[in-house]
């Protein structure tokens, strides 16, 4: 999932029992093979297997026939519902008298015998009589107890009829609503990942339980129905005295339940020409498509699909690739095979209203989802404990796909800011987690949902980027699918339509390494990489250029904390160190011990720089003399140091200072040269790290000195962009320059650069005077809106709110939604928080974001925290998977004893009330607060003294 997830379906009709017995057996046995190595956690009472969250391995699904009928109008009880019936064909692979199949929040039509289901044999098999059926709510099963045992090798058919609520909870089969031309429209759509296919129909809802799905959707006239497979026909029929449409679809490929998707809407589409090898269709609201907002996605999808077909050396497995933009979607996007679902801002792009940041977002998310078509969909992780294998990989190669589609954007470099730095931040906490867990650690839906985090996506991408770096990209890609080495069966060729664990990937990569004498590794791929995925955290590598001594240590932001998980590797890593000396590349050196010596790194005159281009997932520290040589080089000619490493020096040094490994004054000294820096990556890294200073000090006297100091550094950047844009009338040609222009204005206005506030207020006022003609360039809207609303009052806020409610462009709505949180007027912020409780004012999918935006405002932070404590049950009940992240974001400014006490008390109350997957984030928030408190106490005076001296 592209940092997003959830799905479900409608109701239907009869059984297609046409599969030949031999085909049934082959499909079922491949499922069994995929399950053989699974570590099952047995319940204490062997007769009560339904108490176990994991399915037993006695049954293997083969195919389903599912018919669903979503009602897009309220029933007499004021509810939206769907009805349906389904049949599951499964094979018995271990003798059993019990059928467990997942079901959640479905109401079943009972048979004449009072059972929830009917059972019959297929291909001549005789089905035992049903003895008893019931719903096991806690573990989400429909339990079918039989009078006799099922026979190994025989196949059976389980038939059910049911109804469910088409709720607005963004999970399973749910409804999305929007208003067009004053008319409310309802969409029935899905989000199955990770465990919500069972909310749509009874199914064996685990990734390794792959099967083929035959779908039929019943839907209102004048609507279109979509599913994973291509529609084979739509006919008009009458059901319950209603004239409706019935659409059938081609059977899917063999796949996991979490990849199912189906949508009923009145959306329209654009598509590729008839001669295209793969049919690509972009669906969205009528007005969005008519406004051309789907054109960019249509254009780029084919190019990225071609890239991945070449990269994987494997043809796209399906006939079509539908992509649909939904008004309500819980996260970014979902890689449903053949029908990818998106939040509108992740798929739609309007050149007249969307920024280059919006365009980059659309590019990378489409690329992420298309990467999954092979890695994740064709070959799937066996269980959720290896979710990182799906999501980390897709995140990594999404930058490769986007880079191929937009080669001037430097996307491979920008991955360092977008993913590596993000992973560095969260993985430096003692409450972090490894990439891969033991299976028995991840069983419940709550535990599974907790894995959809920055470690899984961003660290997963970072360590795979590192692996690709020391193997080389061609070798890495060859391990996935046969490339220039053809003496082995590659990963995608060996496991198509199957399931794997991480060791399967290591094994295939090792085969490539063994086939290529040019690749020299100090240990096997398994020995190297297991240290990076089976233990949390990462090292800080310290290089002493006086002696050539190199050492590694687990990096923790709180130097006094201890990791809460033991490690069989004692928190040591095999570290690939690419380095240079005074601008000359020196190759790669491996650090395999806690401490070693590398004589070439010994020097008294030249500067040493390690982790060139941030190719490895670790931080670097040096002896004080080398730090001074690097700082001198930045001051004299910073261009000698690669731009990525200029960004990394800043990120490393500020975080090393937070961890009390080096002095805070060394960190601050890296900002001296910034008045000469014009590149985006170093500035963006600096701003992100200084954000921590703003968070810690914006309620103290240090804040004024910080603003004055930074004003002097950003003024030349502000003037530079004023000049190259002909006094703000043009836009820079470079993609990263466009980003850095935003930084110049944003930081310029924040620190009081002369002319900045007047510039943004003037643009905003011009728009207020003529709402139909916005003079602000799309790239600058977010920062201009925020700056103008912050400097303004009620009139500016109300205008922004009215424009937010008026716009039909999702990207524009996002910018305004965020900017409205910038006001300094307390009662407006409190009212805006209250708006998040009303989905007619703020969509459920956006509520968490608004709360976080307000918390980022120093005036609104305490209001947001009080609001979360008062309304967490409502927010959490909304089903947002982003709620856990909300806790970390709302509390990131905490640095006082009072705030720590409030957090600890909140944890007690919320945990007792069933806080679920967010408890881990509360622990992280408590740890972060303690770290902040220590840091402020130890550094406030030093920072103030240094700033005073610099300003003197």
N, C-alpha and C positions, 0 to 999 in steps of 0.2 A: 504494500500500500504506500502511495506517495505521501507519506506522513498523513494518512487518512484511512478510515475504515468503517464498514457496516453494510448489510444487504437483506433481501427477502422476496416473497412472491404472491400471486393470485390463485383463483380456483378453476376446477375443471372436470375432466371426463374420462373416458374409458382406458382400457389396458391394451398395451401393444406387447403381446407375448410372442413376438416373432423371432427372437434371437435364437440362433442354433445352439444346441447343447454344447458343442465343442467350443464355440466362441465364448459362451458363458463361463465355461471352466477355465479357459485361458485367462480371461479378464480377472476372474476371481482369484486365481492362483497368484497372479502378479501382485494383487493387494496383499495376499497372505505373505508372499515373499518379502514385501516391504515392511511387514509388521514383525518379522521373525526376531529381530534383535531388540525389540522394544522392552524396556525395563518396566514391568508392570508392578504397581504397588497394590498388593493384595489386601482386601479388607480383613479385619480380625476374624469375622464370621464368614467362612467360605460360602455359606448359603445366601448371604446378603450382598451379592456383588453389585447390586444397584446402589449401594452406599458409596461405591468407588466412583470418583469423577472420570476415570478412564474406562473406555469401553473394553470389555473382554475381547480376546482374539478368536473367539469361537465362530464368528460370522463375518462374512466379507461381502459388501454390496457389489452388485454388478451393474444394474441400471435402475432408473426411476422413471415413472410416468407421472407427471404432476400437472394438474389443471387448477388454476387459481382465477378467482373473480373478485377484483377489488371494486368496492363501491365508492365512487367519487363524490357522493352526496351523503349527508347525515341520514341515519335511520330514525325510526320513531323514538328511540331512546337518546337521541342527540349524539350518537357515536358514528364514527367511520369504521367500517368493518371490511373484511374480505372473507370469502368462503372458498373451500377447495376440497379436492380429494386427490390422493396420491397412492401410488403403488410402488413398493420397493422390492426388486428382485435381489435375492442374496443367496450366497452359497454357505452351507454349513462346512466348516473346516475343522472343527473340534466338536465332539459329541456334547450336546447340551439340551436341556429342556427349558431354556430361558432365552427370550429375545429382549435385548435392551436396545432401544432406538431413541435418539434424542428428540425431545419435544419441550417447548417452553412457551407458556402463555397461549396455548391453543385449547379450544373447547371442542371436544370430539362428539360426533353423533354416535350414540351407542347402537350396537347391533341388537337384533331381537333377543339375543342371549344376554344382553347387558354388558357386552364387551366393547372396548375402545377400538378394536381392529378385527379384521377377518384374515385368516391364513389359508393358503392352499398351495399345493405342490406344483412345480413346473417340470416339464420334460419327463413326465411319468412318475415323479416322486409323489408319495402320499404324505399329506400334512397331518401331524397330530392334532387332536382337538385342543382348543384353548381352555385352560382350566380357570384362569383368573387374569385380569388386567387391572393396572392402576397407574397413576401418575406419581412419580417420585419427584416432588417439587425441588428439593434441595439440589439434587444432582441432575435435574432436568432430563429425566427419562420417562418414556412410556414403557412400562414393564409388561411383558406378555409371558405368563407362566403356562407351560404346556403339560398335557397329561402324559406325554411320552417324549422321548428324546428325538431330536432331529438327527437325520442320518448324514454322516460325513460324505461329502461329495455330491450331495443332492442340493437342488436349488428350490427356493420357495418364494412365494409372493405374499407380501403383507400389505393389505389395503386399508386405508383410513379415510374418513370424511370429517371435516373440521371447519371451524371458523376462528378468526382472530381479529384483534383490533388493529385497524390501520392508523396507528397512533402517530403523533408528531415527535417521537422520541429519537429520531435519526438512527434507529437501529432495526435490523431485521427488515421486514416488509413494512414500510412506513409511508406517511404522506408528507408532501411538501406543498406549501401554499404560496401564492403570490397574487398580486393585483395587476391587471392589465386593462387599461382604458376603463378603470372604475369597476371592473368585474373581477371577483375572486375566482382564481383558478386553482384546481387541486391536481397534484401529480402523485401517482402511486409509484414508489421507487424503493430501492433496496440498498442495504449495507450489511453484508453477512460477516465480514471478517471482524473478530476472529471466531465468535461462537454464536452467531445469531441466525444462521440458516435454519436452525431448529425453531425459530419463531415464525417461520413461513410454512413449513410442513415437516412432518416427522422424517428424520434422516440420521444416518450415521455421521455425525458432525465432527469428524476429526480429519486432519490433513492427509493422513495415510489411507483413509477409507475412500479412495478414488472410485468413481463410477461414471457412467454415461447418463445424461439427463435428457429426457424427452419432455419438452415444455409446451403447454397450451395455455393461452391467456384469453379470458373473456373480458371485454371492455366496452365502454359506451361508444355509441355512434360518434363520428367526427373526432375520434382519438386514434392514436397510433400506438401499437404495442411493440416493444423491443425485448430481446432476450439475448443470451450468449450466442445462440445459433442463428443462422439466417432464416427469416420467415419463409415458410413454404406455401402459405396461402391464408387468406382471410375471407371468411364468409359471414353473412348476416343470418342470425338465428333468433328465435324467441325463447327466452327462459323466464319463468315466473311472471309471465305476461309482459315481459319487457323485451323490446327489440334491441339486440346487442350484436357486437362483432365477436367472432371467435378466430383467433390467430394461432396457427401452429408453426413450430420452428424445427429446423433441422436438429437432430440429436447432437449434443455437444461431443467434444473429444472426452476421453476419460480424464476426469479432473476432480479436484477437491471441492467440497461443498462451499467453502468460504469464497470461492471464485464465481459463484452463481450471481446473476444479476437479471432483473427484468424491470421494465418501466412502462407505465401507461400514462400518456400525456397528450396534449394537443400541440406539442412542439413541431416545428418544421426543421428541415435539414438542408445542407448543401453536401455535395458528394463529388468524388473523382469521376473522370470521364469513363464511359463504358469500356474502353479498351485497357483500362488500368489493370495490372495483375492482381492487385488487392483492392477490393471496394472499401473506400474510406468515407464515412459519413459523419458529419458534425451536426448534432442536434442541440437545440436550445430554444428558449422562448422566441416566439415569432418576431417580436420587435428587435431582439438581439441579432437574429440571423439576417433580418431585412436591413439592419444597420451595418452589416458587413463584419460583425464582431467574430464570426467563425472562420473568416478567410485565412487568417494567419495560421490557425491551428490546422486547417485543411492543407495548407501549403507545406507546413513543416513536418507533419506526421509522415508523409510519404518519404521525405528525405531521411528522417530518423529511422524509419522502418528499414530502408535500404541500408543504412549504416549498420544496424544491428544484424541484418541478414549476412552482411559481409564480415562483421566482427565475429559473430558466432559460427560463420561458415555453415549456416543452416537456414533453410527457407522458412518464412513465416508460416506457422502451422494451420492457419485458418483462412477461409475465403474472404472474410470481411473484418474490418476494425471500426466499430461504432464508438464514438466518443460523445458524451452527453453532459451538458452543463446544467446543474441542478440549483435552484434557488436556495434550498436548505440541504447542507451536507456537512457531516460532522468534522471532517478534516479536509486535507488537500485534494486527494483523489484516491481511486481504488482500481486496481488492475484486473478487474473481472475480465475473464478471457472472452474477447470478442465484443464486449460492451463495457468500456471503461467509463466510470462515473467520476465527475469532477465538481468541486465547488466552482461557481461561475468565474471567480477571479483567477482560477487555475487553468481555464481553457479559453476564455473569451478575451479578445484584444481589439481595442478600438484606437487606431493611430491618432485620432483627433482628441482623445480623452485619456488614453492610457500612457504611462511613462515607460522609459526604457527598462526600469526595474520590473514593471508589470510584464513586459515582453520577455525578459529573462526568466521570470517566474514561470510563465506559460511554457517556455522552451524546456526548462529543466524538469518540470513536472511531467509534461508529455513524454520526455525522454525517459524519465524514471519509470513511468507506467509501461511504456513499450519495452523497456529492458526486461521487465517481468514476464513478458509473453513467452520467453524461453526460460530464464532463470527465476523460478518461482512457480510458473504455471505449467510449463512442459516438464520440468524437474522441480520437485517441491521438497521443502524440508519435511522430515518424517514427523517431527513434533515441534511444538511452539518453543521449546527450550533452545532451538536453533533458528529462531526467527531472524536473527542477525544475518544468517546466511542468505535469506531472501532480501531483506531490506538494506543491509549494508552493501551488498553487491549492487543492487539496483541504484542506490544512491551514488556509489562510485562511478559506475558506467554511465549514469545519466549525464554527468559532466562531459564524458567522451562524446556521447551522442549530440549534446547541445553544441559542443565545440566543433563537431563536424558540420553541423547545420549553420553555425554562426562563427566561422573561423577567425573573425577579427575581434571577437569579444574576450579572448584569453580565458576561456572558461576553465581550463585545466588549472590555471594559476588561481583563479577566484575560488576554487574548491578549498584552498587553504583557509580563507576567511569564512566561507560558508559552512564548512564541515569540520575541518581539523581544529580550528580555534574553539568552535562550539563544543567539541568533544573534550578538548583539553580542560575547559572550564568545569564541566560536570564530573569528569573522571578524576579530578583532583580532590574529591571529597572522600572521607573515610566511609561514608554510606553509599558509595558507588556500587556497581555490580559488574561482574564479568560479562563478556559477550555471550558465552555459552554456559548454560546451567545444566545440572544433572536433571534428567527427566522428572524424577520424583519431587523436585523443587517447584515444578510448574505444572499444576493440575487443574485448579479451579478457574472459572472464567475471570475472576478478579486477578489471580496471579498471572494469567495469560495477558490480560489487558495492560498490566503494569509494565510489560516488556516493550510496549510501543513508546519508546523514549529516545532521548538523544544518544544514549550509549548504543542502542541497537542500530540506529540509522547512521549517525555521524561518526562514532568510533568505528563501527563496522566498516564504513567507507574508508576511513583513514588508515586502518591496518591493511585493508586490501590494496589501497594505493601504495602503501609501503612495500607489500609483497610484490606487486607488479613492478615496482621500482627496482628492487634488487634482483628480480628474475629477468626483467625487461618485459615490456608490454607484449611483444610478439610471442615470447615463451608463455607468458601468463594466458594470453588468448588461446594459444594452441592447446593448453590443458583443458580448456572449456570445450573446444570443438576442433576437429582435425584441421591443422593448418599446414605449415611447411615440414612438420614431423608427422609421418604417417605409419609409424611402427607400433602403434598402440591404439586402443579404443578410447576416445576422449570422453569427458564428463557427460556432455549432452547426448552423445551417441550411445553411451552405455546405459543411461538411466531415463530415457524418454518415457513420459507418462508414469514415472515412478517417483519414489521418495528416497531422500538421502540424509546422511548426517555429515557434519563438517569433515570428518576423517575421509569420506569418499572424495571430497574435493582435494584434500592434501595428497591423497594417493595418486590421483590423476595428474596433478601438477608434478609430483615426484617422477612419474613416468616420463614426462617431458624433459625434466632436468637430467634424468639418467640417459636420455637419448641425445642430449646436446652437450658435447664436451666443452663448449664455450662458457657454460654456466658453472661457476665455482661457488659452492656454498660450504660453510664450515660445519654444517650439520644437515640432517634431513629437513624437508619442509615441515614435517610434523613436529620435530624437536624445536624448530625455530618458532613456528606459529602458535603452537599450543600455549606457549608462555604469554602470548599476546591475547588469546581469547579465553583462557581458562582461569586467569587471575585478573582482578580488576586493577584499574590504575595504569600508570606508565612511569618510566624512570626520568629523573633529571640526571643527565650525564655531565660530570664536572671534569674539565680539562685544565690541568696545571701546566702552562707553557714553560714554566721555569724548570720542570723536571720531566715533562712528557708523560706524566702519570694521568691515567683516565680512571674514573670511578663512576658507579651508578648507584642510585638510591631511589626508592619509591617516593615519588613526589606527592606531597599532601599540602594543601593550602594551609591547614592548621598543623604546624610542625609538631605540636604536642599530642595530636590525635593518633589513634591506632586503627588500622583497618578492622572492620567487624567480621571479616572472613579470613580464615587461615588459607595459605596457599602452599601447595606441594612444591612450588618452585621458589618459595621463600621471598617472593616479590623481587626476583631477579629476571632479567630478560637477555636474549641474544639481540644485540643492538647493532644495526648496520649504520655506520657513520661515514657519510660522504662529507668531505671537508676541503677547505682551500686555505692557502697561506698567502696573505697579501695579494689576493686577487687571482692566484694561480690554482687551478683545480688539482687536487692531490689524490683523487681516486676514492676508494672505499676501504674502510677498516672496520673489522667486526670486534665488538666488545663482548666477550663470552663469559667473563667472570665479573665478580663484584669490583675488582680492582685490577688494572693491568698497566703496562707501560708501552707507549708507542713513541720511539725515539724521534721520528720525523716531526712530531708535534712540539718538540722542545725548541724554544727560541727565546732570545732576549730582545729582539728588535722588530720582528715581523708580527703582524696580527694573524691569528688563527680564527677561522670561522667554521663551525661544524654544523651538520644537518643542512647542507646546501639545498636550497629550494624546498626546505622542510619536507624532505623525502621520507623521513622517519617520524614515528609517533613518539616523540620524546622532547623534553626541554634541554637546553644547554646552559651550563654555568662555566665561568672561567675564573682564573686567578685575577686579582685586582689589576695587575699590570696589563694583562691582555684586554680587560674591559676598557682600560684607559686608551689603549691603542685603537680599539674599535670605535670608541667615542671620538677620538681625534680624527679618524678616517671619515666618520660621518660629517664632522665639522668642515674638514678640508675639501673633500670630494666624495660625497655620499654615493655618487653614481658607480663607483668602483665595486660597491657591495650590491649583489643582486637585489632587485626590488622586493622579491618575496622575503628575502632575509632581512631587509630593512624593517619590513612589517613584523618579522618574527623576533628580531632583536628587541623591539618594543614590547611585544607580547610576553616574551620570556622574562625580560628584566622586571617588568611590573609584577608579574606573578611570582617570581623568585623573591621579590621584596615583600610581597604579601605573606609569603611563607617564611619570612625572616631568614632567608639564606644569604641575601645581600642587603645592603643599606638602601633605604627608600630614596636617598639622595642620588645614588647611582641610577636608579630608575628614572627619576625626574630629569637627570642630565641628558637622557636620550632625546628629550623634547627640545633641547636647545637648537638643534640644527633645523627644526621644522620650518623656520622662516624661509629656508631655501628649498624645501621639498615641494614638489608639484604632483607627485604620483599619488594615485588613489589608495593603493594597498597600505602604505605606511601611515597615511592619514587616517584611514578607516580603523586600523589597528590601534592607533593612538587614541582616537575618540572613544572606541569601545573600552579601552583600559582606563581612560580618564573618567568615563561614566561612573566607574566605581568610586573615584574620588568625589565626584559630584554627589553620588548617593550618600556617601559617608559624611560629607562636609556641608551639604547645601542647607543644613539647619544650624550652621556654626559661622563664626567670624572668618574662617579660612576661605569660605566661598568667595568673598569679595576679592581677596588677593589672587585666588585662582583665576577668576574672570579677567582681572587686569593683566596677569601674566599671559594667559592664552590669547587675549585680544592682540597682543603684540606679535604672537606667532601666526595667527590666522589672517591678520590684516594683509600681509603680502599675497596670500593665496586668494583672498577676496578681490584684491586689486588686479591680480593676474587674470582671473576669470572675467572681471569687469572689462578688461582690455581685450581679451581674445573673443569676447562675445559682443564687441562693439557696444559697450554700455548696456549689456543685458538684452540686446535686441536679437541675438542669435544664440544657437546652441552648439556646444563643442562637437566636433565630428567623432571623436573617440568615445567608445562605449564607457570606458572607465573614467574618462574626463567628465562625461556627463554625470556620473556618480559623484565625482569629486567637486563639481560645481555645487551640487546639493550640500555637500559637507561644508563648503566655504560659506554659503548663505546660512545654513543652520547654525553652525558654531559661531559664525560672525554675529548673527542676531542674538544668540545666547550670551555672548560675552560683551556685547555692546559696541561692535565695530561701527564706526561712524557711517551713516547712510544706510545701514542694513535694515533697521526697523522701519525707517521711512519708506524704503523700497517696497517691502512686503505689504505695509499698510496701504500704500498708494495703489498697488495692484489689486488688493482685496477690495478697496473702496471703489475702484473703477468697476469691478464686477458687481458690487452691491448696487451701483447706480444703473447698471445695464445687465441684469441677470441673464439675458439671452446671449450675451457675448462675453465669454470669459477670456480675459487677456493673459492669463497665467499659463505658461507652457506646462504640458502634462508632467514633465520631469520635475518641475519645481512646485507643483501644487501641494504636495504633502507638507513640505517645510514652510511654504508661504501661508497656507491655511492656518497651520499651527501658530506661527509667529504672529500673524495678524489677530487671531482670536485671543491669544495670550495677552497681546498689547491692548486689545479692545475691551468691550463690556458686553452688556446684554444685547445690544443691537447687533453686534457682529456675531454673537453666538446664535441668536434666533435666525439670522439670515443663513448661517451655516446649517442649522437644523432643518430649515425649510428646503434648502437645496438638497440635503441628504434624503429627505422624504420624497422629493420630486424626481430625483435621477433614476433612470432605469439602467444605468451603467454600473456594474458591480465594482469595478476598480475605482471609479469616482466615489461611490458610496463608501468604500473602505477608507479612502483618504479623508473624507469629511468626518466619518465616524471617529477616526483617530484624532483629527484636529479638534473636534469638539471637547476632547478631554484636556486640552491645553489651557483652557480658561483659568484665570486666577480668582474667579468669583466663586466663593464657597457654596452658596445656595444653588448655583447652576450645576456644580459638580454633584451635589447631593441629589438633585432632581434627576440628573443624567443616570446616576446609579439606580434610582428607582425605575427608570425606563427599562432597565435590563430584565425586570421581572415581568414585563408585558411583551409577549412575542409580536404583538401588533405594532409595537414601537421599535424594538430591537429583536432581530431574529434570534432564535435559540442558539444557532450556530455561532453567533457573534457576541453573545452576552459575556462570555468569559473574557474575550478580547477587550471589550469596553471597560470592564472592571480593572484589568491589568493596565490599560492605558491611563486610567484615572490614578491608579496607584503609582505610576511613573511620574506623575505631577506632584511636586513636593507639597502643594496645597491640598491635593486630594488623597495623599497616601493614607492618612489616618482614617479618612472617611471610607475608603475602599476596604481597609482592614476591618473596621467596625461593621461594614455592610456584609462582608463575607461571613463573619462570626454570627451575625444575626440571621443570615439567610442561607447558610450552607446546605441545609437540608433541601431547600427548594432548588438551589443551583445543582447540587449533586444528583438529585432525583431527575433532573432534566436529561441525564444520560450522556452528558458531554464527556468524551474521553480526555478532553483538555483540562478537566477540573484539577487533576493532580498537579499539572504544570502551573495552573493559576495560583496555587498555594505558594510555590517557590517565587513566582514573579511578584506577588503582592507583598511578600515579606522580605524581599531582597535588600531593602533599605534599613532593615532592623539592625540596631547597634546599641540599644540601651537595655538596662536590667528590666525595666518595666515591660518592654516589648518581648523580651525573652520569657518572662513570667506569663505573659498573655498567651504566647505560643504554646508553652508547656501545658497550661491549663486547657487551652483549646484542643490539644492533642488528647488529653485525658477524656474530655467530654465527647469528642467526635469518635474516638476509637471505641468507646463504650456503646456508641449508637450505631456502629457498623460503618465506619468510614471507608472500608474497602481498600482499593488500590492506592489511595492517596496517603496512607499512613507512612509509607516509605518517604514520600516527599515531605511530610511533616518532620520526620527525623532529619532529613537533609536541611530543611529550613531552620531547625533548632541548631544544628551544627554550624550552619552558615552564620546565624546570628551570633553565636559564641565567638566564632572567628572574627566577625566584624567588630565585636566589642573589644576584643584583644587588640585588633589592628588599630582601631581609633585611639585607644589608650596609649599605645606604644608609638604612634606615628604623628599624631596631630601636631604636637609642638615642633617636631622636626620639619614637617611639611611647611608649617607657617614660617619657620625660621628661614628655610631655603627660599621660599617665595619672596620673603622680605628682602633677602640679600640680592636675589635676581632683579628685583624691581628698584633697588637702590640706585 
